[in-house]
Amino acid sequence: MPLLEARQVTKIFGGLVAVDHVDFSIEEKSIASLIGPNGAGKTTFFNCLTGLYQPEIGTIIFDSKPLVGLRPDQIAGTGMTRTYQNIRLFGGMTALENVLVGQHVRMKATPLGAIFRIPSQVAEERRAEKKARDMMAFVGLEGKGDIIAKNLPYGEQRLLEIARAMGSDPKLLLLDEPAAGMNPRETEAMMDLVHRLRDQMGITVLLIEHDMKVVMSVSDHITVLDYGKKIAEGKPAEVRADPRVVEAYLGPGIFLDTSGGTEKKIANGE
């Protein structure tokens, strides 16, 4: 059974069908990418998976649990967490405090326990802080827990979002354009991190990404959306050569010539 299986997922805004009867699945401990031109419905589909939007049609099963109708916090509790295209850190809090927030759905503390500082509460807080520091070290932010989040460089804020998402012990981590705005060195580090999330932490990863170098380098499987519809899926080499994908990105009447070992855009008839 796939870890995540979505069937006929449809999201409509007024007269606009943003996601149109999309079928999608992802195997456990794999890295998959969801790609497509701007406005293809990728982030809307993410929002349906994570409960920010409720689809008008369709079913979403994650780890054998139905998700449609659940709130985002309830879905996070099942083991699915995400980052955002636009960074959404708590800017006035420290980096460590941001990662601690990510652990909230797994903690058993009560208001009464917090007031009276009972031993079990203190022990849980200590475990949570150690785990938060471990997560920060894993993503490359060791020793930066006391820095106010908004004062971190852009690339490190991206990493902090991932560390925060890891705090809830996810089985599936959804990354919305994790390499957006990064320089080449930061992008290489992000690609390495995505592989380590799967290989060392056992986390299944689904990402939206416009950087095709990232997509083709890290993905086991790719799904392509265009105007809300799924137009292709398969292994990176298969998707790269699919004429429907080339047309969606480059326009009709264009194909890629890779016969010389490099890619060229060729118009039909040339």
MIMITI-309188 format. One record per residue: x, y negated, z negated of N, C-alpha, C in turn; residue in three letters. Coordinates in steps of 0.02 Angstrom, whole numbers, plus 50000, padded with zeros to 5 digits. Each point is the difference from the previous one (the first is absolute). Example, Ala and Ser with C-alpha at 12.3 -4.5 7.8 and 13.67 -1.06 7.14 Angstrom:
2
506605028449610499554994150000500454994050000ALA;499824994750036500424994149997499614994549963SER;
***
This chain:
270
500415006050000499594994050000500444993750000MET;499834995050041500364993649997499924996849931PRO;500504996149981499944996249938499444994850006LEU;499974996750058499484995050015499675001750066LEU;499344999950000499635001250061499424995050005GLU;500014996050053499464995250013499655002050064ALA;499334999949998499615002150057499494994750019ARG;500044997850064499514995450029499944993549961GLN;500554997649971499984993949960499864994050044VAL;499494996249981499784994250039499884994149954THR;500294994350017499894993949962499784994450047LYS;499444996849983499704994950043499944993549961ILE;500224994550031499924993349972499534996250047PHE;499374999149980499534996850044499925004150064GLY;500174997050057499975003650063500665003050022GLY;500524999349958500675002550018500125006849969LEU;500155004950042500185006649975500765000149992VAL;500234999049938500724999549988500355006849999ALA;499655005149976500255006950001499435004250028VAL;500155003850053499465003150039500075007750001ASP;499665003349953499965007349997500695003250004HIS;500434998049954500695002450000500065006449958VAL;500305005150030500205006049965500744999649986ASP;500195001949939500704999449980500155005049945PHE;500605002950001500215004349945500754999449992SER;500235001649940500724999849986500175005949956ILE;500545003550018500215005849961500414997849939GLU;499975004249949500374998549938500754999950014GLU;500354995249968500724999250004500244998750071LYS;499604996250037500204997850067500044992450000SER;500294997350053500014992850012499634998750065ILE;499464996249996499604998550058499954992550009ALA;499904997950063499934992950015499344998850037SER;499714994349985499414997650035500204993750037LEU;499985000150067500244994450039499464997750049ILE;500134994350031499544997250049500124992650006GLY;499754996850053500084992850009499664996149943PRO;500154993649995499664995849951499255000350010ASN;499635000649946499275000350004499725006850017GLY;500435005249998499785006750019499575003349946ALA;500014997449938499615002949946500405003849949GLY;500664999450002500435004049956499894998349926LYS;500054993649983499924998149930499295001049976THR;499514999050044499315001449982499915007449983THR;500335004450038499975007149985500335001449932PHE;500574997049986500315000649934499524997849946PHE;499654994450011499544997549950499425004749988ASN;499795003650051499485005049991500255005949959CYS;500625002050013500295005649963500064998449926LEU;500184993849984500164998249930499434996649963THR;499404999650031499424997649964499884992650002GLY;500444996150033499864992850006499394998850045LEU;499925004350050499404999950043499665006849994TYR;499345000050005499635006150004499785001150073GLN;500185005650030499815001150070499245001050007PRO;499744997750057499295001150013499855007350017GLU;500495003250031499935007050021500655003649983ILE;499955006449985500595004149994500125002749930GLY;500465004749996500205003149937500764999449993THR;500234999449938500714999849985500125004849942ILE;500395005150011500165004949949500754999649985ILE;500164998949936500704999649980500125005049943PHE;500475004550011500175005049950499365003749976ASP;499575001650049499375003649989499464995849965SER;500114993549993499514995649967499704995150051LYS;499334999250002499704994950043500134993049973PRO;500194995350043500184993349977499494994750016LEU;499585001050051499524994850020499544998549941VAL;499954993649983499594997749943500404998549938GLY;500635002249997500414998649941500314993150004LEU;500134997049942500354993649996500745001050012ARG;500364994550018500735000750010500375002849939PRO;499814998049939500355002649941499875007449991ASP;499395002250017499855007249995500405004050051GLN;500084997250060500395003450052500735000249979ILE;500264994649971500695000149975500085005549948ALA;499485001249960500035005249950500035007050028GLY;499775000950063500045006650032500695001550027THR;500424994850006500695001150024500154996750067GLY;499594995250021500144996350062500114992749983MET;500584997350015500154993049987500284996850063THR;500064993349999500194996550061500404993749985ARG;500334997550051500274993250000499604996050052THR;500164993550006499614995750043500434996650052TYR;499684998250055500354996550054500274993449976GLN;499604996349961500234993949967500145001749928ASN;500614998549977500215002049933499514997549947ILE;499795004549956499524998349948500275001849931ARG;500574997349984500275000849932499694995149953LEU;500085001349935499824995149949500624995549992PHE;499994994550036500604995950008500284997249936GLY;499574998549951500244997049938500225005149948GLY;499935006450015500225005349954500695002550020MET;500345003249955500655002850017499925006050046THR;500565001850031499985005950045499805006249960ALA;500275000849939499835005849959499265000049984LEU;499724994349982499294999749983499565001950060GLU;500214998050060499635002050059499975007650008ASN;500565003349988500015007350007499595003349945VAL;500014997149940499595002649945499264999750017LEU;499794994750035499304999550021499805006050042VAL;500465002450042499855005650042499865006549962GLY;500235000449937499905006049959499344999949963GLN;499634994550005499404999149958499515005850007HIS;499905002550062499495005250010500195006649967VAL;500645000849982500225006349969500084999549924ARG;499924994149972500114999149928499375001149960MET;500085002349938499445001949958499914995249941LYS;500344994350002499964995349945499304997249992ALA;499824998449938499354996949984500124993149970THR;499514995650005500084993449968500165000549926PRO;499685004749965500135000849928500715002249988LEU;500245004750041500695002249993500504994550012GLY;499844995650048500454994450015500034995149942ALA;499444998949966499974995349944500405002649941ILE;499915006449984500315002749939500675003450013PHE;500215000150064500665002750018500105007049972ARG;499525004450013500055006849975500585003650036ILE;500305005049967500605003250028499915002650072PRO;499435003050015499905002750067500004994450052SER;499734994249979499994994250046500704997550013GLN;500404999449948500694997650007500415004950043VAL;499905006549988500375005050039499814999650074ALA;499354999150014499794999550070500294993950034GLU;500034994449964500284993950028500745001050016GLU;500365003549957500715001250012500095004550061ARG;499595005150006500055004450059499844996150063ARG;499504995749996499804996050059500574995350021ALA;500334996949951500544995450018500595003850031GLU;500165005849972500555004050029499835002150072LYS;499385002150010499805002150067500024994150048LYS;499794994149978500014994150042500714998350021ALA;500475000449953500704998650017500275005350047ARG;499805006349991500215005350046499744998750071ASP;499374997850006499724998650065500364994250034MET;500184994949961500364994350027500695002150024MET;500325004349962500665002550021499945004050065ALA;499485003950006499905004250059499944995950064PHE;499664994349995499914995950061500574995050010VAL;500474999749953500584995650009499974993549961GLY;499594999849947499934993849961500245000949928LEU;500475004549990500265001349933500294993649970GLU;499834998749937500274994249965499644993450014GLY;499455000250039499654993950018499304999649968LYS;499905003949947499345000349969499784993549968GLY;500474995949976499824993949965499924993950046ASP;500125000950064499924994550048499274998950016ILE;499784993650000499314998550020499905002150072ILE;499455003450014499905003250065500064995150058ALA;499734994049992500014995250055500694997350014LYS;500475001149955500694997750009500445005150035ASN;499745006050012500385005050036500024998250075LEU;500535001850035500014999150073499435004050032PRO;499814997950060499435003050035500065007650005TYR;500575002550022500085007250008499935003749935GLY;500244997149945499945003349935499284999749974GLU;499624994950019499295000049982499635005750034GLN;500185001550063499725005850034500155006549962ARG;500635000649978500195006049962499645000449933LEU;499894994249969499654999949936499285002450008LEU;499684998150055499325002450013499985007750004GLU;500515002850031500025007350006500115003149931ILE;500454997149960500125002649933499364999749958ALA;499634994550007499374999449963499515005450021ARG;499955001350065499555005250025500215006949975ALA;500655001149994500265006449976499845001249927MET;499874994649963499875000649928499395004249984GLY;499545000750046499395003849986500065007350021SER;500615002450013500125006950019499595002150061ASP;500074996550056499585001650058500205006550033PRO;499505003350028500135005650045500054997450072LYS;499644994650013500014996850066500134992649991LEU;500504997350035500174993049996499894996850068LEU;499574994950003499854996450061500404993650002LEU;500424999150050500424994150006499774996050061LEU;499784993849987499754995750054500564995350022ASP;500315001550056500564996250028500564998849949GLU;500295005349973500524999149949500624996550024PRO;500165000350065500604996850026499884993150030ALA;499394997549994499834993550030500444994449969ALA;500314996050043500404994449977500695001749975GLY;500195006350004500655002049974500544999450054MET;500624998849978500564999950047500215007250014ASN;500445001150050500185006950019500285004249942PRO;500404997049957500285003849944499455002149952ARG;499534995449985499455001749956499545005250031GLU;499914999650066499585004950034500305007049996THR;500665000650009500335006449994499915002949930GLU;500064995649949499905002249931499295002349988ALA;499514996650031499305002049993499885006850031MET;500305001250058499925006550033500285005649956MET;500584998749969500295004949955499555001249940ASP;499704994649973499555000749943499395004250016LEU;499714998950059499425003950020500175007450002VAL;500585001750027500205007150001500115002649928HIS;500304996149957500125002349932499355000849960ARG;499514995850015499355000849966499715006950013LEU;500075002350062499755006750017500475005549976ARG;500654999350014500475005449988500175000949927ASP;500054994549962500205000449930499424999649951GLN;499484996250018499444999149955499405004450019MET;500015003050060499455004250021499374996250017GLY;500064993650016499424995750015499875000250075ILE;499375001150018499794999450070499934992650016THR;500244998050059500024992950018499614998850065VAL;499574995049998499664997650060500144992650007LEU;500274998050058500174993050008499714997050064LEU;499844993549994499874995850058500644996150012ILE;500224999950062500634996450014500024998050073GLU;500224993750014500074997750068500705001050028HIS;500485001249955500695001250022500045007250027ASP;500045000850066499995006650029500635004149983MET;500554996649986500605003749978499865003649934LYS;499664996549955499825003049936499525005850011VAL;499484998850039499485005050011500305006450030VAL;500394999350053500285005850034500535003549959MET;500334996549954500535003049961499755003949939SER;499454997749970499795003149936499405004650007VAL;499624999650054499355003350003500045007350022SER;499635004349966499885006750024499425000150049ASP;499534995549990499384999950039499784992750007HIS;499734998350058499784993150013499295000250027ILE;499594995449975499324998950026499954992950026THR;499694999250058499964993550033499284997750004VAL;499874993849977499354996950007500034994350051LEU;499444998950035499934994350044499274998150001ASP;499864993749984499314997649995499585004649955TYR;500305002249945499645003949950499935007450016GLY;500205002250059499945007050020500685003449998LYS;499995006449983500625003950005500105002050072LYS;500594998050028500135001550071500535005350009ILE;500395001449948500535005050007500255002049931ALA;500295006049996500345002249940500475005750018GLU;500505000949959500475005450012500694998449972GLY;500495003750021500694998749980500264993750034LYS;500514996749971500244993750028500155000250075PRO;500335005250024500175000350071499385000550044ALA;499505003649976499375000750037499634993350005GLU;499964996649943499644993649998500364994850042VAL;500665000049996500404995150037499885000450075ARG;499885006250024499925001050072499274999850023ALA;499544999249954499295000250018499814993750039ASP;499735000750061499834994150040499494995449967PRO;499555002949960499504995849965500324995549949ARG;500525002549967500364996049950500394994550034VAL;500355001750054500384995050037499544994550025VAL;499415001850027499534995050025499744995649944GLU;499865002949941499744996249944500504994749978ALA;500655001750002500524995349977500234995250055TYR;500055002550061500324996150053499514997350053LEU;499405002750001499514997850049499905005050055GLY;499444999750036499865004850054500494999350057PRO;500145005650033500444999950058500734999949983GLY;500175001349936500704999949978500165006849971ILE;500595002650015500235006049967500744999349985PHE;500255004649958500704999749980500415005050041LEU;500554997650027500475004350035500595001349954ASP;500085006349979500555001849956500505004650035THR;499975000350065500425004750037500744998549994SER;500164993649988500704998249994500275000049930GLY;499605002749953500215000249931499804994049959GLY;499754994850033499744994149966499314998550027THR;499614996249961499324998650020499974993750043GLU;499595000350054499864994250041499254999850013LYS;499724994050000499314999250019499964999650076LYS;499595004250030499945000350073499264999050017ILE;499864995450045499314999250024499855005250052ALA;499375002250003499805004950050500174997550070ASN;500285004550040500154998250070500714997550009GLY;500374998749945500684997450006500515005749997GLU;
***
